[in-house]
Each structure stands twice: as structure tokens, then as C-alpha cells.
């Protein structure tokens, strides 16, 4: 089974650590936790975090939440494939690894990133 990931701002990660679980405004508004596969990460970062200088990337222990994950088509017309959506809490204990990602000096064009999801 391939890995799944969650991207958070530094503030969202600090808040999650203090609560013991991940919560974001977007996830609350949509009623599920947005996750990405490794293939979907580059475009997710480009679309939703392009103005962030630093983000936190979480690798999720998919086996620990497999019963609450549904792979669904994105609401956005520009995204291809099905995305892992978690209908439950994403507990800190479900995180296998976390990385701090800093903005690089190179940014791939959106068209190239979209093609990576095909």
C-alpha cells in the first residue's frame, strides 16, 4: 500500500500537536480530512501552499486509519484521480514521520504538475 500524506502550515501543526489531532478550517468546512498520495503532493503544494515559506509534511500510517479512508474524486475540475479523504480524526499517533519543507528557488509550472497526476 502506498503512503498518504497531509500538508499543514507550521501553525496548524503546532495546534495539532497541542490538541493531539489535526484540525484545519478547510477540513472542517468540507467534513473530512484532505490527504494526498505521493503522486498528488506536488500539485497540492503548488495550489494550496504556494505562498507559504515553510510547511509541514506528514506521512500517515495508512493501516491505522484504513477503515475511515475513502478515495474520492476531487471537487476541483483541474485535479485528476481519486484523493484519500479521511472521515474521522487524524490523531498525532497516526503520523509515521514528519518533515519541515522550505520553499525552494525552483517552481515547476502548473501544467507540468497537472501532468504528473495523469
Secondary structure by P-SEA (a helix, b strand, c coil): cccccccccaaaaaaaaaacccccaaaaaacbbbbbcccaaaaaaacccccccbbbbbbcccccccccbbbbcccccccccbbbbbccccccccccbbbbbccccccccaaaaaaaac
